[in-house]
């Protein structure tokens, strides 16, 4: 079960994306291309730009664009306890 969204995160998202809904993720959820998520750990939103399957050592990785403009590639899975899908 997801913990409540940090009020600071919720207010920031509502300012940037009026009308956005934060949807809890089910157990085992995987990143989807083009979707936007809230990282409960980093307290930032990001959009999935690419999904790379069968990467040696890491398995599946995702390239994401963070709300501050950084682009990174990582293999961190979604955490349904603290991450949310953002639907606009």
JORANOR-V250735 format. One record per run of one state. SS is the DSSP state (2 for helix, 1 for strand, 0 for the rest). FROM is the first residue (numbers start at 0). TO is the last residue. Records with the same first field share a line. If there is no record, write none. Layout:
SS = FROM-TO + FROM-TO
This chain:
0 = 0-5 + 16-19 + 24-34 + 39-42 + 55-57 + 66-69 + 74-82 + 87-87
2 = 6-15
1 = 20-23 + 35-38 + 43-54 + 58-65 + 70-73 + 83-86
